[in-house]
Amino acid sequence: MSGVQTGTVRTNIPARLDRLPWSRWHWMVVLGLGTVWILDGLEVTIVGSIASRLTEKGSGLQLTSSQIGQAAAIYVAGACLGALLFGYLTDRLGRKKLFLVTLVLYLAATVATAFSMNPVWFFACRFLTGAGIGGEYAAINSAIDELIPARVRGRVDLIINGSYWIGTAAGAALSVLLLNENLFAKDVGWRLAFGLGAVFGLAILLVRRNVPESPRWMFIHGKEKAAEGVVADIEEQVEESTGESLSKEDDYLTIRQRKTIGFATIARTAWQLYPQRFVLGLSLFIGQAFLYNAVFFTQALVLTTFLKVSDSSVGWYIVPLAVGNFVGPLLLGRLFDTVGRRVMITLSYVVSGLLLIVTGVLFENGTLDATTLTIAWSVVFFFASAGASAAYLTVSEIFPMETRAMAIAFFYAVGTGIGGIVGPLLFGKFIDQGKDMVAVGYYIGAGLMIGAGLVELVLGVEAAQRSLEDVAQPLTAQDAQDEQEGEGAQEEQAARSVPRPPASSMRRYH
């Protein structure tokens, strides 16, 4: 493996973190790191909810429907590139540095968006905001999975990713208020929406400062003493808050430490060592990214164009949809730890795809009005949301520790780049062409979801309640094992090469 070698260390830190009872400290991690998805949901929903307002004369921008689709695609492109850049830096420089940097970038870009006076400025700000959010996906998911005990990792991860929809509901409710021209001018309300998102982000930043660096990352990168100190402090806090005395852990892992790990090594790992897992991750991300980005970036336009919903009322239709999306992971999350990943991911993807086909048929033949379409969407995304959240969980679990953030970044970038950029652009065109073509878009999304579910059924990795190091052994642990085996072989060869004395002389000493 490339990188600067610092030595070999034997550690029980992963086992110690996995055996911790749930405590106040874990809630701090969830609040400090997980709540960023609320921001993402707020961002996407605000833009989706105010999309029709931004096309109006007097809004300060007066974008076309195609430009709304372009803005969505630019945001996703920024998220993809940001995920790759910051994902690589997260594996190289540490989780904490990057989850602070990416949040600051998001805050700055969001505030700047509020001051947009022309489409070019708006597009640039959307790109940078997306870059910050994309970096968050890599840094946050890797940190959360490395700090949360294995027995509850699935449900916690799903609920955290599902909290995106709390932000969606908040954004939708805010849009109703901020788009009310009796309260705010046409060119003011949507600007305030971005400002409020920045205020919430600043509050998260203050909590996040207390979240430590991942001890798993630290001991691999030659900081085993600091990692021991962090874990000892966590254990002290957990014992104090729970009143439980923690048992000792004898499950040790031998690691050959590296200061840095080359990008080529990271890239080779996913494809050469785990080709089936590579296909699995890509399938899950493309399916959910196309479905979500296509529907949600253009939802307001569908409601206002085909179902005659007023601009200021769009938010009321998004709130129940967001609730359904959050309740899905909340209620189904426990099953991903008990029934298992493979069964639940397959079911959530396939069921949501089949329900979306039904929705498309009913929408196309005019059976659905705004209310019934919203109900149908809510049922579809109850299942799809659990599956989409599990996609992030899957790629975080099934690749080695050293490549975790980069794996999340890669699959997010490629999957979202294919599904998330093409989806909004395609749906923007479909809306201009009529209701029948929008239904075709739903059928495409359904097909991708069902296909991804079948890939999970065949290639899925069962990681429920298993240590991350058990699901995918760290590359540095493999290095240490190879090194030990090599030394053993050398010793055996050396023993064979030592001249043996004649039999007569051996008997002389007995």
Number of C-alpha atoms within 10 A of each C-alpha: 15 13 13 14 15 15 14 19 17 14 20 15 20 22 20 20 21 20 16 21 17 14 15 14 15 19 12 15 20 21 16 20 25 27 23 27 23 24 27 26 22 27 25 21 30 26 26 28 34 27 27 24 23 22 18 15 12 12 19 19 19 19 20 14 19 18 18 26 26 17 26 31 27 22 25 29 24 26 30 29 24 27 33 26 18 28 31 27 19 30 27 21 17 21 28 19 14 24 27 18 16 24 24 17 17 27 23 15 23 27 21 21 21 20 17 17 14 12 16 12 15 18 21 19 26 28 25 26 30 31 27 31 30 31 33 32 28 35 33 27 24 29 28 22 20 25 21 22 25 22 18 19 27 29 25 23 23 28 25 25 26 30 27 26 28 23 27 32 27 20 33 30 21 22 27 18 19 23 26 15 13 9 11 14 14 20 20 17 23 25 21 19 25 23 18 16 22 24 13 16 20 14 11 19 19 11 14 22 14 12 17 16 19 20 26 21 23 21 23 28 26 22 17 20 11 14 22 17 12 17 19 14 12 17 19 13 15 21 16 13 13 12 10 11 11 14 9 10 13 10 11 14 17 19 23 24 26 21 17 19 22 14 16 10 15 22 14 12 19 22 13 10 11 15 12 16 20 20 17 26 28 20 22 32 30 25 31 27 27 28 28 21 24 27 22 20 28 26 21 25 26 21 21 16 16 14 15 12 17 13 20 18 20 25 27 18 22 26 23 18 23 28 19 22 28 27 22 24 30 20 14 20 26 18 16 25 22 15 11 17 26 21 16 24 28 23 21 25 30 24 20 25 30 16 18 27 20 16 23 23 17 17 21 17 11 12 11 18 16 17 13 14 20 20 18 20 22 23 19 26 30 26 26 31 32 31 33 27 25 28 25 25 24 24 28 27 28 26 28 24 25 25 26 28 32 31 32 30 33 25 27 30 26 18 23 27 23 17 24 32 24 19 29 28 22 17 27 24 16 17 21 13 11 14 19 15 17 23 23 17 22 23 21 18 27 27 19 23 33 22 19 27 30 19 19 25 18 12 16 21 18 17 23 23 19 17 20 25 18 12 17 15 17 23 24 22 22 15 17 21 15 13 14 13 12 12 12 12 12 12 12 11 11 10 11 10 9 8 7 9 8 8 8 8 9 10 8 7 6 5
